[in-house]
Amino acid sequence: MTLTVRVPKELSARVPVEQRGPGLDRDAVRLLVSRGAEVSHHAFVELPDLLRAGDLLVVNTSPTLAAAVGGWIGHARVVVHFSTRGDDGRWAVELRDPDGRGTTRARAGAPAGTEVRLTRGARLVLEEPLSARGERLWWARVSRDVLGLLREHGRAIRYAYTERDQPLSAYQTVFALPSPDGAGSAEMPSAGRPFTARMVAELVSRGVQFAPVRLHTGVASAEVHEPPYPERYAVPEASARLIGAVRAGGGRVIAVGTTAVRAVESAAGPDGVVRARSGWTGLVVTPERGVRVVDGLLTGLHEPEASHLLMLEAVAGRAAIDRGYEEALHGRYLWHEFGDVHLLLPE
């Protein structure tokens, strides 16, 4: 799905909302609400008034890693974005060029066997492309423990539309939990970012429930709009049971982010029943495939070419997405991970 709109550069959220003025918290973003082609404009703090007792929010608990590390190919500086750890110990990585402004730009492909020197004597060697779709992401061998390297020398992945580096804490959601194996997401599951502990408490007090799932997101890359690669996910037994109970009782299952949709739909059988599952998912949710479990979606605003829009269309229909994005542009909503959010509800 491609929208015939252009997002002006000034609508990119350059810093987190809490840095835009005194007294602001994460929940000070705006909230666009679509019910079919009907659109309304709200502040995110109004979310408890827009949901109802018995609704269930499915949230991604994956923590964000400091997944960007500097390195060298010969005398040339590069930045390595660590995306996903494979079962064989290799890592899917993206090599990028520094742009001289503290961020990076896409880099032309490097051949198999290319060696990247990292800090503290670590070495990375490209072995093969992750997919036949292209050579943006490569499987690579690294000479030392990558998670330790990221903890010591990594920084959050940052793209050129942002103004400056942020601490890793700016990229953690209130739902983030440490993984037993130390794994996490290369890029923040950003739909959950506007939630605060205060907001969660208010929603619970009003009868809205939460079902935690986990999906470790890989590197999306700001310039490339491609279907997602396989990612690790887990839907625990308690969450699967809760989703089933809410659906049986007539409540709405609302995913917080496209990652939560991918996780829960990957755990749903053809009968629509969600069962506890974990592993790798290659599921791409499209209008043709549809959704089996999710009734609504809270998500950020995606670029017009982004493959995520196919998922939004599967949840809400093409008319809702066209109308919603028209209103978002007219209302000058802010895009990207520090931007405003869009709630898609059933008509």
ABEGO torsion letter per residue (X at the ends): XBBBBBBBAAABBABBAAAAEBGBBAAABBBBBBBEABBBBBBAAAAAAABBBGBBBBBBABBBBBABBBBBBEABBBBBBBABBBAAGBBBBBBBBBAGAGBBBBBBBBBBGBBBBBBGGBBBBBABBABAAEAABBBBBBABBAAAAAAAABBBBBBAABABBBBAAAABBAABBBBAAGBBBABBBAAAAABBAAAAAAAAAAGBBBBBBBBBBBBAEAABBBBBBBBBBBBBAAAAAAAAAAAAAGBBBBBBEAAAAAAAAAABBAAGBBBBBBEBBABBBBAAAEBAABABBBBBBBBAABAAAAAAAAAAEAAAAAAAAAAAAAAGBBBEAABBBBBBBBX
